[in-house]
Amino acid sequence: MSTGTLIAIIVPVAAVIVIAALATSLVMRRRRLRERFGPEYERTVETTDSRRAAERDLSAREKRHDALDIKPLAPAARDRYSDNWVHVQEEFVDRPEDAVHDADRLVTSLMHDRGYPTEGYEQQLKDLSVEHGRTLEHYRAAHEIDERSTRHQATTEELRGAMVHYRALFEELLGDGGQQRPVRA
């Protein structure tokens, strides 16, 4: 076989191999992002101009998150937060709006103590989405009801729902290394 014939065979084969490797890499990256972010992956794709832009955003979130000093709580802090949550739930009976506001503050304080930045709600969502994408809708729903309750536009049933939503994220944040500890009731 001549050199020209070998080049004519090798170059297209090499190009096909490179294209296949790139496609495989892209598919694996997409799968990894979907698994890591859960429902937040699809939400970001839907609210962004393109899938590629959404995946760049999610990758940027991962990079920012990796630079944060997220840490588990000490057992004493976990117990203190658990006790505070019980108090907030008890408060709901007599003052539901105040209890929802206190639940929001308690979740924000817990985020801070775990090492998450807490300035700015949208950034909180992005930072939480990396490890807590599956419970992020709970936080969005609770926060929206909390906002409406500051204008006294939320029903008691909606406020109860907000407490349930806050509790879902609270329990996940209270957990240590993926092992959630239930809140004492």
N, C-alpha and C positions, 0 to 999 in steps of 0.2 A: 504494500500500500504506500502511496506517495504521501509526502508531508502535507500537501494541500488537502488530500482526502481525509487524513487524520484530523487536521484542524477543522474541516467542515463537519466532522462528526463530534469532536470533543467540545467545541464552542457551544453548539446548541444544547448538548447534554448538560454541560456545566451551567448554562443559563437556566435550564429547566430545574436543576437541582437547587440553584440559588433562589429561584422564584418559589419553589415548594418549601424551602426552609423559611423564607420570609412569611409565606402564608401560614405555615404551621405556627410560627412565632406569634403572629397576629392573633390567630385563633386561641392559642394558649393564654395570651395576655388578656384577651376579652373574657375567657372563661374564668381566669383568676380574679379579675375585677368583679365579675358577676357573683362569684362565690363569696368574695370578701365583703362586698357592699350590699348584697341581697337586693331587696326592693329599691334601695337607693340608687342602684345602677340604672334601672329602667326609668326611674323618676328623673334622674339627671339627663339621660338620653332624650327624654320627652321634652325637657325644658331647655335644651341646648340646641344650637343650630344644626349640629351633626353628631353622629356617633363618635367620630374621631375627636371632635372638640370635647365631648362629654368624657371620653376616656382620658384625654389630656388633663381635664379638670380633676377627675378621680385620682389619677396618678400624682398630680400636684398635692392633693389632699393627703395621700399616703406619705409623700416626702415631708410635708409639714408635720404630720403626725409623728413620723419617726424621729423628728428633732425635738419633740416634746418630752418632758420627763414625767410620763404617766406612771403612777405607782399605786400599789395596793394600799389599802388603809390598814393601820395597826388595829389589832382586835379591840382595844379600848375606844378608838375613834369609831369603829364600825358599831360597837354597842351604843355609843352616844348618839350616833345618827339614827340607829334603829329606835331608840327611846324617843328621840325628837319626832320621828315619823308617827309613832303611836300618839304623841301629844297632838300633832297636826290632825290626825284622824279624829281624835276625841273633840277637837275644836270645831269640826265640821257640823256637829249636831246643833250647836247654838249660833255659830257664825260661819256659814258655808263660804261666803265670798272671802272672808279673812283667811280661812283655812286653805283655800286654793292659792291665794297670794303667798301664804306661808310655805305651801308645798313647792311653789315655784322657787322661792328663795332658798329652801332647803336643798332642792335639786341643784341649784346653781352653786351653793356652798359646797356640796358634795363634789361636784365637778371640779371646783377650784382645788379642794383638798387632794383630789386624785391627780392633779397636775394639768388639767385642761384650762386653757385661757377662757375667761368668762366675760370678756368685754365684747359685746355685740352678738345679738341673737343669731344672725345669719352665719357668722364665723363659728359660733358654738355648734350649729347644725353640721357644718362642714367637718369640724374637728371630731365630733361624735360619730359621724357617718362611717369613719374608717373601722371602728371596732363595734359600733352599736347600730349599724344600718337597719337591722331588723326591728329595732324598737324606736327608731327615730320618728315614725308616724305617730306614735303615742305622744312624744314630746311636742310635735307640731300641733296635734289636736288639743292637748292640754294648754299649750301656750296661747292658742287662738281663743279658747274659752276664757282663759285668765285675762286676756286683753279686753274681751267683751265684758267681762265682769267688772272691770274698772269703770266701765260706763253704765253699770247696773243693767246690762242687756242679756244676761245669761240666766236661764231658769235653774231652779234647784237641781233638777235632773241633769242638766248639762254640767253643772258644777260637780255633781257626783261623778259624772263621766270623766271630768278633768282629773279628779282625784285618782280614779282607776288608771288613767293614762300616766299621770305622774308616778304612780306607784310602780308601773312596769319599768320605766327607765330608772327610777330610784333603786329598785331591787337589783337591776343589772349593774348599775354603777357601784352599788354596795358590795357586789360580789368580788371575789379575789381570784385572779387568774382563770377566769371562766367558770369557776365554781361558785355559783350563786348561793348566798345564805338567805333564807327567807326572813323577812321582817317579823319581829315578834309582834303578835297582835294582842 
